Amino acid sequence: MSEWKRICTVSDVPVLGSRVVHSEDEGRIALFRNSADQIFAVRDRCPHKGGPLSQGLVHGTTVTCPLHSWKIQLDDGQVVPPDVGCVKPFPVKVENGEVFLQI
């Protein structure tokens, strides 16, 4: 069973931006923070051409890949139609301003 790992504080993730963490098992994981201070985590690799999602634009609960403008839903990793695909999402929780990731 995976355990929760403290990653950073909410303020360490820029609003409408991201922070990348590395996992030996999962590789690069991008943490995102939207304008409502919600935190999301997905694998930092677009399913289309492997672009770094951490460099994309955050809007609402979606990130747009910087390479070809695919939109990925941050809550479940699904690509927004008409494109098709998904990115692995990771469970995230925030407690007392601290971000925990389940890997």
Contacts in CASP RR format, 6 or more apart in sequence:
PFRMAT RR
TARGET T0000
AUTHOR 0000-0000-0000
METHOD contacts of the structure
MODEL  1
MSEWKRICTVSDVPVLGSRVVHSEDEGRIALFRNSADQIFAVRDRCPHKG
GPLSQGLVHGTTVTCPLHSWKIQLDDGQVVPPDVGCVKPFPVKVENGEVF
LQI
2 102 0 8 1.000
2 103 0 8 1.000
3 102 0 8 1.000
4 93 0 8 1.000
4 100 0 8 1.000
4 101 0 8 1.000
4 102 0 8 1.000
5 100 0 8 1.000
5 101 0 8 1.000
5 102 0 8 1.000
5 103 0 8 1.000
6 98 0 8 1.000
6 99 0 8 1.000
6 100 0 8 1.000
7 21 0 8 1.000
7 31 0 8 1.000
7 99 0 8 1.000
7 100 0 8 1.000
7 101 0 8 1.000
8 19 0 8 1.000
8 21 0 8 1.000
8 31 0 8 1.000
8 98 0 8 1.000
8 99 0 8 1.000
9 97 0 8 1.000
9 98 0 8 1.000
9 99 0 8 1.000
10 33 0 8 1.000
10 37 0 8 1.000
10 39 0 8 1.000
10 94 0 8 1.000
10 97 0 8 1.000
10 98 0 8 1.000
10 99 0 8 1.000
11 97 0 8 1.000
12 19 0 8 1.000
12 99 0 8 1.000
13 19 0 8 1.000
13 31 0 8 1.000
13 32 0 8 1.000
13 33 0 8 1.000
13 39 0 8 1.000
13 99 0 8 1.000
14 33 0 8 1.000
15 33 0 8 1.000
15 34 0 8 1.000
15 35 0 8 1.000
15 37 0 8 1.000
16 33 0 8 1.000
16 34 0 8 1.000
16 35 0 8 1.000
16 57 0 8 1.000
16 58 0 8 1.000
16 59 0 8 1.000
17 32 0 8 1.000
17 33 0 8 1.000
17 58 0 8 1.000
18 30 0 8 1.000
18 31 0 8 1.000
18 32 0 8 1.000
18 33 0 8 1.000
18 53 0 8 1.000
18 54 0 8 1.000
18 55 0 8 1.000
18 56 0 8 1.000
18 58 0 8 1.000
18 63 0 8 1.000
19 30 0 8 1.000
19 31 0 8 1.000
19 54 0 8 1.000
20 28 0 8 1.000
20 29 0 8 1.000
20 30 0 8 1.000
20 31 0 8 1.000
20 44 0 8 1.000
20 54 0 8 1.000
21 28 0 8 1.000
21 29 0 8 1.000
21 31 0 8 1.000
21 101 0 8 1.000
22 28 0 8 1.000
22 29 0 8 1.000
23 29 0 8 1.000
23 103 0 8 1.000
25 103 0 8 1.000
26 43 0 8 1.000
26 88 0 8 1.000
26 90 0 8 1.000
26 103 0 8 1.000
27 43 0 8 1.000
27 44 0 8 1.000
28 43 0 8 1.000
28 44 0 8 1.000
28 45 0 8 1.000
28 52 0 8 1.000
28 54 0 8 1.000
29 41 0 8 1.000
29 42 0 8 1.000
29 43 0 8 1.000
29 44 0 8 1.000
29 90 0 8 1.000
29 101 0 8 1.000
29 103 0 8 1.000
30 41 0 8 1.000
30 42 0 8 1.000
30 43 0 8 1.000
30 44 0 8 1.000
30 52 0 8 1.000
30 53 0 8 1.000
30 54 0 8 1.000
30 63 0 8 1.000
31 39 0 8 1.000
31 40 0 8 1.000
31 41 0 8 1.000
31 92 0 8 1.000
31 99 0 8 1.000
31 101 0 8 1.000
32 39 0 8 1.000
32 40 0 8 1.000
32 41 0 8 1.000
32 42 0 8 1.000
32 58 0 8 1.000
32 63 0 8 1.000
32 74 0 8 1.000
33 39 0 8 1.000
33 58 0 8 1.000
34 40 0 8 1.000
34 58 0 8 1.000
34 59 0 8 1.000
34 60 0 8 1.000
34 61 0 8 1.000
34 74 0 8 1.000
35 60 0 8 1.000
36 60 0 8 1.000
38 61 0 8 1.000
39 92 0 8 1.000
39 94 0 8 1.000
39 99 0 8 1.000
40 61 0 8 1.000
40 74 0 8 1.000
40 75 0 8 1.000
40 89 0 8 1.000
40 92 0 8 1.000
41 89 0 8 1.000
41 90 0 8 1.000
41 91 0 8 1.000
41 92 0 8 1.000
41 101 0 8 1.000
42 53 0 8 1.000
42 63 0 8 1.000
42 72 0 8 1.000
42 74 0 8 1.000
42 77 0 8 1.000
42 87 0 8 1.000
42 88 0 8 1.000
42 89 0 8 1.000
42 90 0 8 1.000
43 53 0 8 1.000
43 87 0 8 1.000
43 88 0 8 1.000
43 90 0 8 1.000
44 52 0 8 1.000
44 53 0 8 1.000
44 54 0 8 1.000
45 51 0 8 1.000
45 52 0 8 1.000
45 53 0 8 1.000
45 87 0 8 1.000
46 52 0 8 1.000
46 53 0 8 1.000
46 65 0 8 1.000
46 67 0 8 1.000
46 68 0 8 1.000
46 70 0 8 1.000
46 72 0 8 1.000
46 87 0 8 1.000
47 70 0 8 1.000
47 72 0 8 1.000
47 79 0 8 1.000
47 85 0 8 1.000
47 86 0 8 1.000
47 87 0 8 1.000
48 65 0 8 1.000
48 67 0 8 1.000
48 68 0 8 1.000
48 70 0 8 1.000
48 79 0 8 1.000
48 83 0 8 1.000
49 67 0 8 1.000
49 68 0 8 1.000
50 67 0 8 1.000
51 65 0 8 1.000
51 66 0 8 1.000
51 67 0 8 1.000
52 66 0 8 1.000
53 63 0 8 1.000
53 65 0 8 1.000
53 72 0 8 1.000
53 87 0 8 1.000
55 66 0 8 1.000
56 63 0 8 1.000
56 64 0 8 1.000
56 65 0 8 1.000
56 66 0 8 1.000
57 63 0 8 1.000
57 64 0 8 1.000
57 66 0 8 1.000
58 74 0 8 1.000
61 73 0 8 1.000
61 74 0 8 1.000
61 75 0 8 1.000
62 71 0 8 1.000
62 72 0 8 1.000
62 73 0 8 1.000
62 74 0 8 1.000
62 80 0 8 1.000
63 71 0 8 1.000
63 72 0 8 1.000
63 74 0 8 1.000
64 70 0 8 1.000
64 71 0 8 1.000
64 72 0 8 1.000
65 71 0 8 1.000
65 72 0 8 1.000
70 79 0 8 1.000
70 80 0 8 1.000
70 83 0 8 1.000
71 79 0 8 1.000
71 80 0 8 1.000
71 83 0 8 1.000
72 78 0 8 1.000
72 79 0 8 1.000
72 80 0 8 1.000
72 87 0 8 1.000
73 79 0 8 1.000
73 80 0 8 1.000
74 89 0 8 1.000
75 89 0 8 1.000
76 86 0 8 1.000
76 89 0 8 1.000
77 86 0 8 1.000
77 87 0 8 1.000
77 88 0 8 1.000
77 89 0 8 1.000
78 85 0 8 1.000
78 86 0 8 1.000
79 85 0 8 1.000
79 86 0 8 1.000
79 87 0 8 1.000
90 101 0 8 1.000
90 102 0 8 1.000
90 103 0 8 1.000
91 101 0 8 1.000
91 102 0 8 1.000
92 99 0 8 1.000
92 100 0 8 1.000
92 101 0 8 1.000
92 102 0 8 1.000
93 99 0 8 1.000
93 100 0 8 1.000
93 102 0 8 1.000
94 100 0 8 1.000
END
